[in-house]
């Protein structure tokens, strides 16, 4: 409500209202929860994973005794638990305030967003650039579709919008209470920005880093490669794909080769509801409701999930995205469809595609302005 105009004027200014919202919705709750040592279960999972990585060289237990000892993430996520493990050994007592994984997840998230915000787009050349500027549908490959590109007398400042987005309930809750999805989200935004800027190496490295955190990042490779193929050519697309796939394999492969069954059971089977214990991700989404009907329902949910993925892949072939906004929308649609049809999931997962679509639009407006 603080961002709404009052009597034709902004109450205290939209920028100030957004900063106040950020402090009240994110910074204060985060500080209180960190000091109290409270948070969602994912925080404890990252703490344990970091300690296991430092002690045994692997974030996975060979024989977890229950769902509380399962690490349902790829090895890269354990890095956010390392500061806690290191500080507990070197500066006992400081790990609660300085080693909390939420702080490091938020730092990685904000760093990736800053990189996205600062990435300069590749400008179209010659007649294509002139036509793009005249139609309002293209500027530096950060195309703003339709009305979003039209300026009005009360045009919203992109920076204020980004701050307000960070203070919105879905993002604020993740920042203060969990944080595990934030680095992945930021890296996907960065990969889309670098792809739109025709920087295949940087985009591939960002995708590799995201792919080492959670396997839900892997579909983004196809989207960014399709974007590069249509805007920068086949060679750039292949270079991005090579860095993304090779980098992910290099970061994840050693742990999968060391004990193939352990990570596979915890990272893939457990989140899909096929592990030894039921997953806590049990929101009544369509895929979960189907899976509750039994083996046939679970198979139907997986079949619909695969069909949805095939539909998105076909759309990339028939109508590849030509700008960061279009690519973000395509990726957001694919992820939302996957979260809805997965045999296990949470409503909170849908915040990731929503943030992707909105933040990339704000970054596009920022570059256009």
N, C-alpha and C positions, 0 to 999 in steps of 0.2 A: 504493500500500500504506500510505502514511503516514496516509491518511484512514480506514482500517479500524479499528473498535473493537477494543480489546485487553482481554480479561477483563471486558467490560461497561463499560469506561471508555475514553475517548478518550486515546490516547497523546500527551500534550502539548497536547491540545485540538485540535479540528478546524480552528479558525481559524488557529492557529499552523502546523499541518501544511500547510494550503492555501497560506499565505504562503511557507513554505519551498519548497513545490513550485513556486510561481510564480517565485521568485527563481532556483531551480536550473534550471527548464525553459525560462524565457523571458528574464529579465533578464541572467543571466550569458552564455548563448549569444549573445544579441543584441549585448551589448557586445563580446564577442570577435570576432564576425563583422563588426561595423561598423568596429572598429579595424583589422582585417586587410583590410578591403575585399572580403570574400568574401560570396557570396550566390547566389541563383538568378538566372537570366538576366533575369527580370522587373525586377530592380533596375536593371540596365544599360539596359533599355528605357525605364524612367521617367526616368533621368538624361538619356538622349539626347532624349527627348520634351520635357523641360523646357528643355533647351538650344536645341532647334529652335524651341520656342514663344517663347523670349526673343529669339532671333536673327532668325527669319524670320516670326514671327507665326502659325506653324502647326506642330503636332507631327508632321506627316507629310512624309516625303520624296516628291518627285514621282516619282522613279525609283529605288526601293531596289535595291541590287545583290545582296541576298540576304535570307534570313529574319532575319538579325541586324539588319537595318535597317528591318524592318516594325514599325509601331506598331499592335498589334491591339486598341487600346482607343479609346473615345470621348474627345473632347478634354479632358474634365474630369480625367482621370487624369494629364494632363501637369502639372497644378498641383502634384502631389506631387514632381515633379522640379525645379520652379522654385527652391526654396531652394538646391539644389546649384549650379545655374547662377548664381544671384545671389551666393552666397558665393565661388564660384570667381573672380568678377570683382572683388569688393570686399574679401574677406578670404582671399586664397589660402592654402591649407592647412587652413582651417577647414571646407571643404566635406565632408571625409570624416567628421568627427565630428558635425557639426551639420546637414549638408545631406543626409545619407543618406535616401532616400525612405522607407525602412522606419520611421524615427522619425516622420515626418509622417503616414504611413498609420496607424501605431499611435495617434498622438495623435488623429486624426480618428475612428478606431474607438472609442477609449475615451470620447471626448466624446459620441459618439452613444449609446453604451451608458449613460453617466451620465444623459443626457437621457431615455432609455427608462426607467431605474430610477426617476427622479424624477417622471415623468409621472403625474399623478393621474387615475384613471379616473372616468368619469361614472357616478354611482350610479343604479341603477334607482329608480323612485319608487313610492310607495303599495304596493298589494298585490303588485306584481311584485317589489319589493325584499324584502318579507317572505317571499314564497315562495322567492326565490332563496337567502336566508340560511338558511331552514329546510331546504331540500334540499341545501345545500352545493354547488349547481351554478351559482351566480352571485353575484358580488360586484363591483359597480362595472364590469360588462361585462368583467372579467378572469376569465371563467368558468374554474373548475378542474374538468376532467372527472373524474367518478367518484372513485376512491380518492385521487387526488392532493390533493383538498380535505379529506380526513379527517385530523385530527390524531392523532398517536400519541405515546407516551411518549418516543420517541427521534426526535422530529421534527428534520429536518435544517434548519439555518439557511440561509436563502436566500442571504445574502451570502457565506457560506463556500462554498456550492455554486457561486456565480458565479465566485469566485476559483479554485476547483478546475477549473471549466470552462475558464477562460483558461489554466490550466496543463496542460490535457489535451494529448496528443500532436498531434492535428490542428491545434489553435489555436496551440499553442506553436511548432510548425514554421512556420506561416504568419507569426507575429509575428517570429520570429528570422531566417528565411531569405528571405522574399518580401514579404509584406504587401499585395500588390495587391488581394486580394479582401476585405480587412478593412474599408475605408471603406464599400464597398457593403453588406456584411453589417450593419454598425452602423446605417447609414441605413435599411435595410429594417426592422430591429427598431424603430427610432424611428418610422417611418411606421405600423407596426402599433399601437404604443402610442398615438400621437396619434389614429389612427382609432378605437381603442377608447374614447378619451377624448372622442369627438365633436368633434374639432378639425380640421375638413376642410382649412382653409387650411394649418395646420402640416403635416398629413399630405401634402398635395399638394406643398408645397415640399420636404419630405424625399424624396418620390418623384422630383421633378424633379432634385434633386441626385444621387440614385442613378442615375437614368436618363442623366445626362450622363457617368457613369463607364464603365458597361458596359451593353450592350443586354440582357444577361441580367436586368437589373432591371425591364424593361418589363412582364413578366407580373404583377408585384406591384401595378400600378395597378388591374387588374381585381379583385384580391382585396380591396384596401383599399376600393375603391369599393363592392363588394358588401357589405362589412362596414358601411360607413356607410349604405348604402341601407336596410338592415334595422334598424339601430339609431338612426339620426338622421334618416332621411327622404331623399327624392329630391333636394331642393335641396342638402343637404349633400354628397351623393354627386356631384352635378354640379359643385359648387364644387371639390371635391377633384380630380375628373378634369380640370377646366379648368386648375387650377394645375399639376397634374402634366404634362399633355400640353403646355400652353403654355410652361411653364418649361423642359421638356426641349428643345422646339423652339427656344426662344430661346438656350439654352446650346450646342446642337449645330448648329443650322441654319447659322450663318455659315460654318463650315468645310465643311459639305456643299455649300453653294451656291458656295463659292469654287472648289472643284475636286471635283465630284461623284464622278468615277471613282476618285480616289486614296483617300479615306477608305473608300469602299464596298469596294474591293478588299482593303484592309488590315484593316478592322474586321469585315467580314461574311464575305467569301469565304475569307480566309486561315484564320480559326479553324474554318470548316466543312470544311476540306480541299479547297477549290476554288480556292486561290490559285496563284500561279506556282511556289511551293515548298511542300513538305510541311510541315505544322504539327508542332511538337515534341509537341503534345498527342496522344499515340498509345497511351494505355492500352487494353488489350484488353477494352473494354466492348462490350455488344451492338451499339450503333450503329457503332462502329469496325470490329468484325468483319464486319458486313454491308457496310460501305463498301469493305472490302478485296476483296470479291468482284467489283468492277468497277462500271461505270456503273449497271447494274441494281440491284446491292446498295446503292449510294449512294442511288438513288432510293427503294428500299424503306425505308432508314433514315430518310430525310426524310419519307416518307409516314407511317411509324409515329410519328415525332415530331409531325407535324401532328395525327394522330389522338389522340395523348395530350393535346396542348394543347386540342383540341376537347372531349375528355372532361372535363378539369378545368373548362373554361369552362361546359360544360353543368351540372356539379355546382354551380357558383356560382349559376346561374339557378334550379335546382331546390331546392337546399338551401344557401342562402348562410350563411356563418359569422356567428355572433351574438356573438362575443367574440374577444379578441386571441389566445387560445390556439388556438381553432378556425381562425382566419384564418392563424396561423403554420403550423399543421399542413397546411392546404390549400396554402399557398404552398410549403412544404417538399416536399410530395408532388409538386407540379408541377415544381419545379426538379430534384428528384432524377430524375424521369422524363425530363426534358429532357436532363440530363447523361448518363443511361444510354443514350438513344436517339440522341444527336447523332452525326454521322459522325466527329467527332473530340472527344476529351475526356480527362480525367485522373481518376484515383481521388480526388485531392485536392479536386476540385470538390465532391464530396459532403459535404465538411466544412461548406459554407455552409448547406444545408438542415438538417443535423443541429444546427448551432449555433442557427439560428433557432428551431427547435422547443424546444430545451432552455432557451435563455436566456429566451424569452418566458414559459415556465412558471415559471422561477425569479423573474422579475419579478412575475408574477401572485401567486405565493406571498408575495413580499415585501409587495405591496400589501394582500393579504388579512390577513397577520399584523399 
